[in-house]
Amino acid sequence: MLNLGILAVALRRLRLSRLNIALVLLSPAAVCCLLSGQAAFLFTALIFGGFRLRRTHPWLAGILIGLVSIKPPLALLFPVLLL
């Protein structure tokens, strides 16, 4: 449940409307992810935060993206995306 709240805050920081946030959080994929206990919400929030803070706070963005690199497929993807 904490991951769900973290993702809601990250989506709100992207200036999405409450309706759009509710649609994302109540989608079938989100409900399935929540019920199975996966950490996809947490990784999504870290990715949003990392890209949002990339220009203003590069150190903090690097820490967030570094936390995402716990998953090996994402660790290989982000160096390419940041070029």
ZIMOJO-V352377 format. One line per field, one symbol per residue. ss: DSSP state (@ for helix, = for strand, . for the rest). Layout:
ss->???
//
This chain:
ss->.@@@@@@@@@@@@....@@@@@@@@..@@@@@@@@@...@@@@@@@@@@@@@.....@@@@@@@@@@@...@@@@@@@@@@..
//
